């Protein structure tokens, strides 16, 4: 089957609708809690980072901080790995951006009028109207800033969604049914070639995450791309020792796959 990514306004029902789809199709459900469990296995540092930095607007300093970049790289790698394994619902966290070129990924944006979302959050979080509106505006701002800071795009861009659904005019059950129908159509595009390409892309993100979280190297400009079957690792290093470490990591992660190192030495 295909992959579903859900971008959502706070209070639009993304959590509930995503669960409905995953339960009905037997899909895995990847949200904050699932990713936190994964990052806990990577160590206390990364579990703490997940609790503090998940879908939060980074400061200008955090954007270039080693821990922040490592956290983002790991979340990206996890999302890409789940996608490569197929049959998954991915909630937020840039999934629609990371998988925008995957033909068998259904990218959905869920919205609802502010007043409707206020009523929902008042009930769900036991808040008064003023507090609920403040929370909605804050969460939406943080999520939008997280996407803009890390991917340079607007989180509500029409280019990132195959469909945008208003959950005030449709019930959650109706939305879930539309998404299941859309996934069936996308599944026709899940060719062996498309799946292989996604697995190859996921490997690039795993390599980036391994390099970005290795305390022996500091490459704030690190990029890992797949170009015509070759993995290209680029960035600025500070010593030949760092280069050797990056090459060692690449061999461990990529095996005999071709890797090109476009690393520039800054004294």
FIMAR-810174 format. One record per residue (C-alpha): residue number from 1; chain; z negated, y, x negated. Coordinates in steps of 0.1 Angstrom, whole numbers, plus 5000, padded with zeros to 4 digits. Example, Ala and Ser with C-alpha at 12.3 -4.5 7.8 and 13.67 -1.06 7.14 Angstrom:
BEGIN
(1,A,(4922,4955,4877))
(2,A,(4929,4989,4863))
REM end
This chain:
BEGIN
(1,A,(5000,5000,5000))
(2,A,(5001,5037,4991))
(3,A,(4975,5061,4977))
(4,A,(4958,5088,4998))
(5,A,(4944,5120,4984))
(6,A,(4925,5144,5006))
(7,A,(4920,5181,4998))
(8,A,(4897,5197,5023))
(9,A,(4880,5228,5035))
(10,A,(4842,5223,5037))
(11,A,(4833,5211,5072))
(12,A,(4869,5200,5080))
(13,A,(4859,5163,5082))
(14,A,(4874,5151,5049))
(15,A,(4844,5128,5042))
(16,A,(4844,5112,5076))
(17,A,(4882,5109,5080))
(18,A,(4885,5095,5045))
(19,A,(4859,5068,5053))
(20,A,(4877,5059,5085))
(21,A,(4910,5053,5067))
(22,A,(4894,5033,5039))
(23,A,(4874,5012,5063))
(24,A,(4904,5004,5085))
(25,A,(4928,4996,5056))
(26,A,(4902,4980,5033))
(27,A,(4909,5007,5007))
(28,A,(4884,5018,4980))
(29,A,(4868,5052,4987))
(30,A,(4865,5075,4957))
(31,A,(4842,5105,4962))
(32,A,(4814,5122,4943))
(33,A,(4790,5093,4947))
(34,A,(4816,5068,4933))
(35,A,(4825,5089,4904))
(36,A,(4788,5096,4896))
(37,A,(4782,5059,4895))
(38,A,(4811,5055,4871))
(39,A,(4799,5083,4848))
(40,A,(4764,5070,4848))
(41,A,(4778,5040,4830))
(42,A,(4792,5063,4804))
(43,A,(4757,5077,4796))
(44,A,(4730,5100,4808))
(45,A,(4748,5131,4794))
(46,A,(4779,5125,4816))
(47,A,(4759,5116,4847))
(48,A,(4740,5149,4843))
(49,A,(4773,5168,4838))
(50,A,(4786,5152,4870))
(51,A,(4757,5164,4890))
(52,A,(4759,5199,4876))
(53,A,(4796,5205,4873))
(54,A,(4814,5185,4900))
(55,A,(4838,5208,4919))
(56,A,(4819,5239,4906))
(57,A,(4836,5270,4894))
(58,A,(4832,5270,4856))
(59,A,(4822,5300,4836))
(60,A,(4846,5313,4810))
(61,A,(4824,5297,4784))
(62,A,(4822,5263,4801))
(63,A,(4860,5261,4803))
(64,A,(4861,5257,4765))
(65,A,(4828,5239,4761))
(66,A,(4830,5204,4746))
(67,A,(4809,5188,4773))
(68,A,(4827,5204,4802))
(69,A,(4861,5195,4788))
(70,A,(4849,5159,4783))
(71,A,(4835,5158,4818))
(72,A,(4868,5169,4833))
(73,A,(4888,5145,4812))
(74,A,(4867,5116,4823))
(75,A,(4870,5125,4860))
(76,A,(4908,5128,4856))
(77,A,(4909,5094,4838))
(78,A,(4888,5078,4865))
(79,A,(4910,5092,4893))
(80,A,(4942,5081,4876))
(81,A,(4928,5046,4869))
(82,A,(4918,5042,4906))
(83,A,(4952,5054,4916))
(84,A,(4969,5030,4893))
(85,A,(4950,5001,4908))
(86,A,(4964,5012,4942))
(87,A,(4948,5010,4977))
(88,A,(4925,5039,4974))
(89,A,(4914,5071,4992))
(90,A,(4906,5099,4967))
(91,A,(4885,5128,4980))
(92,A,(4891,5162,4963))
(93,A,(4886,5168,4926))
(94,A,(4922,5177,4919))
(95,A,(4935,5143,4930))
(96,A,(4964,5160,4948))
(97,A,(4973,5179,4916))
(98,A,(4970,5149,4893))
(99,A,(4991,5127,4916))
(100,A,(5016,5153,4928))
(101,A,(5046,5135,4913))
(102,A,(5036,5100,4924))
(103,A,(5061,5091,4952))
(104,A,(5038,5067,4969))
(105,A,(5009,5090,4971))
(106,A,(5002,5107,5005))
(107,A,(4987,5141,4997))
(108,A,(4969,5156,5027))
(109,A,(4951,5189,5033))
(110,A,(4925,5191,5060))
(111,A,(4916,5225,5075))
(112,A,(4897,5239,5105))
(113,A,(4889,5274,5118))
(114,A,(4857,5289,5103))
(115,A,(4838,5289,5136))
(116,A,(4844,5253,5141))
(117,A,(4833,5244,5107))
(118,A,(4802,5266,5111))
(119,A,(4792,5246,5142))
(120,A,(4797,5213,5124))
(121,A,(4777,5223,5093))
(122,A,(4749,5237,5114))
(123,A,(4745,5202,5130))
(124,A,(4751,5182,5099))
(125,A,(4729,5201,5075))
(126,A,(4704,5215,5101))
(127,A,(4711,5251,5092))
(128,A,(4712,5283,5112))
(129,A,(4745,5301,5117))
(130,A,(4741,5325,5089))
(131,A,(4731,5299,5064))
(132,A,(4759,5276,5074))
(133,A,(4786,5303,5070))
(134,A,(4772,5312,5036))
(135,A,(4773,5276,5025))
(136,A,(4808,5271,5037))
(137,A,(4821,5302,5019))
(138,A,(4803,5292,4987))
(139,A,(4815,5256,4987))
(140,A,(4851,5266,4995))
(141,A,(4850,5293,4967))
(142,A,(4836,5268,4942))
(143,A,(4862,5242,4950))
(144,A,(4891,5266,4949))
(145,A,(4879,5280,4916))
(146,A,(4875,5245,4901))
(147,A,(4911,5237,4909))
(148,A,(4924,5271,4897))
(149,A,(4904,5270,4864))
(150,A,(4914,5235,4855))
(151,A,(4950,5232,4868))
(152,A,(4962,5268,4873))
(153,A,(4972,5263,4910))
(154,A,(4958,5274,4943))
(155,A,(4939,5246,4961))
(156,A,(4956,5255,4994))
(157,A,(4991,5256,4980))
(158,A,(5017,5240,5004))
(159,A,(5033,5224,4973))
(160,A,(5003,5202,4969))
(161,A,(5003,5187,5004))
(162,A,(5027,5164,5022))
(163,A,(5009,5174,5054))
(164,A,(4983,5199,5065))
(165,A,(4962,5189,5095))
(166,A,(4939,5210,5116))
(167,A,(4909,5189,5126))
(168,A,(4899,5214,5153))
(169,A,(4930,5205,5174))
(170,A,(4929,5168,5165))
(171,A,(4900,5143,5167))
(172,A,(4890,5126,5135))
(173,A,(4903,5093,5150))
(174,A,(4937,5109,5156))
(175,A,(4939,5123,5121))
(176,A,(4930,5089,5106))
(177,A,(4957,5073,5127))
(178,A,(4983,5098,5115))
(179,A,(4972,5092,5079))
(180,A,(4975,5054,5082))
(181,A,(5010,5059,5097))
(182,A,(5019,5082,5068))
(183,A,(5006,5057,5043))
(184,A,(5028,5030,5057))
(185,A,(5058,5052,5052))
(186,A,(5048,5061,5016))
(187,A,(5043,5024,5008))
(188,A,(5080,5020,5009))
(189,A,(5082,5041,4978))
(190,A,(5057,5020,4959))
(191,A,(5084,5003,4938))
(192,A,(5076,4983,4907))
(193,A,(5090,5011,4886))
(194,A,(5069,5038,4902))
(195,A,(5038,5017,4899))
(196,A,(5045,5010,4862))
(197,A,(5051,5048,4856))
(198,A,(5017,5055,4872))
(199,A,(5000,5029,4850))
(200,A,(5016,5045,4819))
(201,A,(5004,5080,4830))
(202,A,(4969,5066,4836))
(203,A,(4968,5054,4800))
(204,A,(4976,5089,4788))
(205,A,(4945,5102,4807))
(206,A,(4923,5074,4793))
(207,A,(4934,5083,4758))
(208,A,(4926,5120,4764))
(209,A,(4892,5112,4778))
(210,A,(4883,5090,4748))
(211,A,(4893,5117,4724))
(212,A,(4877,5145,4744))
(213,A,(4843,5127,4746))
(214,A,(4841,5116,4710))
(215,A,(4814,5138,4694))
(216,A,(4831,5134,4660))
(217,A,(4860,5156,4670))
(218,A,(4863,5190,4687))
(219,A,(4898,5199,4700))
(220,A,(4894,5224,4728))
(221,A,(4932,5227,4731))
(222,A,(4937,5189,4735))
(223,A,(4966,5176,4755))
(224,A,(4980,5141,4759))
(225,A,(5014,5137,4776))
(226,A,(5038,5109,4782))
(227,A,(5073,5119,4772))
(228,A,(5101,5093,4774))
(229,A,(5078,5064,4768))
(230,A,(5059,5081,4739))
(231,A,(5024,5094,4741))
(232,A,(5022,5128,4725))
(233,A,(4987,5140,4714))
(234,A,(4987,5177,4706))
(235,A,(4960,5202,4697))
(236,A,(4943,5221,4669))
(237,A,(4921,5201,4645))
(238,A,(4898,5214,4618))
(239,A,(4901,5187,4592))
(240,A,(4920,5156,4581))
(241,A,(4890,5136,4590))
(242,A,(4894,5146,4627))
(243,A,(4931,5136,4625))
(244,A,(4922,5101,4612))
(245,A,(4896,5097,4640))
(246,A,(4921,5107,4667))
(247,A,(4946,5082,4652))
(248,A,(4920,5055,4652))
(249,A,(4911,5062,4689))
(250,A,(4948,5061,4698))
(251,A,(4952,5027,4682))
(252,A,(4922,5014,4701))
(253,A,(4933,5027,4735))
(254,A,(4971,5024,4733))
(255,A,(4975,4993,4711))
(256,A,(5011,4990,4699))
(257,A,(5024,5017,4723))
(258,A,(5042,5045,4705))
(259,A,(5020,5076,4699))
(260,A,(5032,5109,4683))
(261,A,(5006,5133,4669))
(262,A,(5014,5169,4672))
(263,A,(4981,5181,4656))
(264,A,(4979,5214,4638))
(265,A,(4953,5220,4611))
(266,A,(4933,5252,4613))
(267,A,(4912,5260,4583))
REM end
